[in-house]
Amino acid sequence: MLALSTGLSMAQSPPLPARKRQPTPEKVVEEHLAAFSSCDWTRLMAQFPDNVEFFAPNGEVVRGRKALGEMFAKVVKPPSQGGTCGLKVTPEHTFVVGETVNVQWRADAPFLAEPYRGADAYETHDGLMAAQVTTFDAAALKMKAGAKSGK
C-alpha cells in the first residue's frame, strides 16, 4: 500500500519470494494491507508481477518487482531505522471499479502524535497487484517527541 519517499538509493533486499495470487481484487488489497501492517516483506512481495509500477507523491515512480522489493525492504524497518514498521492501516472507505480497488485509509501507530490519512488506488490483475498509486508521504507523518520519522 504505502511507501517511504523512495529517493534514488535503494536498500538491498533478500531474494524475491514466490508469487501468491489472490482470488479477487478485494483479497489482493486485503492481503497487501495486512502484510504492510505486519511489516512482512515476504508477504508484500509475493503480490507483485515483474512489471509492477508504483506511483508515489512528487512524481516518484518505482518500476519493476526488484526495485519495489528494495523500496519495501526500507519500509518494513522500524522508525528508528528509517522505516514505518508499526503503522496499522485501516480502510475507511473502499470503492471498486473493475479490477481497481480505491481505498481511503487511516494509519495509526504508538509513535504517531496523530493518525495519518491517505488514499491509494490498487490496480489488480490476475490475482496480483499490477500497479499502485499512493498519496502516502512519510515526511508528513506527525511523530511523537523522540520518535524518528520514516524518511
C-alpha positions in Angstrom: 0.0 0.0 0.0 2.2 2.8 1.3 5.9 3.6 0.9 8.5 5.9 2.1 9.9 8.6 -0.2 12.0 6.3 -2.4 14.8 8.7 -3.5 17.5 7.3 -5.8 19.3 5.0 -3.4 17.7 1.7 -2.6 18.4 -0.7 0.2 19.4 -4.2 -0.7 16.6 -6.7 -0.2 16.5 -10.5 0.2 15.7 -12.8 -2.8 12.1 -12.3 -4.0 9.6 -14.8 -2.8 7.3 -16.9 -4.9 4.1 -15.1 -6.0 0.8 -15.8 -4.3 -2.2 -14.9 -6.3 -5.5 -13.9 -4.5 -9.0 -14.9 -5.8 -10.4 -11.3 -6.1 -9.2 -7.7 -6.3 -10.5 -7.1 -2.8 -8.5 -10.0 -1.5 -5.3 -8.7 -3.2 -5.8 -5.4 -1.3 -6.7 -7.1 2.0 -3.5 -9.1 1.8 -1.5 -6.1 0.9 -2.8 -4.0 3.9 -2.3 -7.0 6.3 1.2 -7.6 5.0 2.1 -3.9 5.3 0.6 -3.5 8.8 2.5 -6.6 10.0 5.8 -5.4 8.3 6.0 -8.7 6.4 8.3 -8.1 3.4 7.8 -11.6 2.1 4.0 -11.4 2.1 4.2 -7.9 0.5 6.5 -9.0 -2.3 4.5 -12.2 -3.1 1.8 -9.9 -4.6 3.7 -8.2 -7.4 4.4 -9.2 -11.0 7.8 -8.4 -12.6 6.4 -5.3 -14.4 4.7 -3.7 -11.4 4.7 0.1 -11.2 4.3 2.1 -8.0 3.4 5.8 -8.2 4.2 8.0 -5.2 3.8 11.7 -4.5 6.0 14.3 -6.1 6.3 12.3 -9.3 8.3 9.4 -7.8 7.8 6.1 -9.6 9.3 2.7 -8.8 9.2 0.3 -11.8 9.7 -3.5 -11.5 9.4 -6.0 -8.8 13.1 -6.0 -7.9 13.2 -2.2 -7.4 9.9 -2.3 -5.4 11.4 -5.0 -3.2 14.3 -2.8 -2.5 11.9 0.1 -1.6 9.7 -2.1 0.7 12.9 -3.5 2.4 13.4 0.0 3.7 9.7 0.5 4.6 9.4 -2.6 6.8 12.1 -1.3 9.2 11.3 0.4 12.5 11.1 4.2 12.5 14.5 4.4 14.3 16.0 2.8 11.2 14.1 5.0 8.7 11.1 2.7 8.2 7.4 2.8 9.1 7.1 -0.6 10.8 4.4 -0.3 13.4 1.9 1.6 11.3 -1.5 -0.1 11.3 -3.5 0.8 8.2 -7.3 0.7 8.5 -9.5 1.2 5.4 -12.2 3.9 6.0 -13.8 3.9 2.5 -13.4 1.5 -0.4 -14.7 1.9 -3.9 -14.1 -0.8 -6.5 -14.1 -0.1 -10.3 -13.4 -3.3 -12.3 -10.1 -4.7 -11.0 -9.1 -1.4 -9.4 -9.7 -1.0 -5.6 -9.6 2.6 -4.4 -9.1 2.9 -0.6 -9.2 5.9 1.7 -7.4 4.8 4.8 -6.1 5.8 8.3 -2.7 4.9 9.7 -2.2 4.7 13.4 0.9 3.8 15.5 2.2 4.3 19.0 4.9 6.6 17.7 2.5 9.0 15.8 1.2 12.1 17.5 -2.0 11.8 15.4 -3.4 9.5 12.8 -2.3 9.9 9.3 -4.9 9.7 6.4 -4.3 8.9 2.8 -5.7 7.2 -0.3 -4.4 4.5 -2.6 -5.6 3.1 -5.9 -4.6 -0.6 -6.4 -4.8 -1.9 -9.9 -5.0 -5.6 -9.7 -4.8 -8.2 -12.5 -4.8 -12.0 -12.4 -4.7 -12.1 -8.6 -1.7 -9.8 -8.3 -1.0 -6.1 -7.7 -0.2 -4.7 -11.1 0.2 -1.1 -10.1 -0.4 1.2 -7.1 -0.9 4.9 -6.8 -0.5 6.4 -3.3 -0.8 9.7 -1.5 1.4 8.5 1.3 4.3 10.8 2.2 6.4 9.6 5.2 7.7 13.1 5.7 4.2 14.2 6.5 3.8 11.8 9.5 3.4 13.7 12.7 5.7 11.9 15.1 5.7 12.0 18.9 8.6 13.7 20.5 11.6 11.4 20.5 10.3 9.2 17.6 12.3 9.3 14.4 10.4 9.9 11.2 10.3 7.4 8.4 12.4 9.4 5.9 
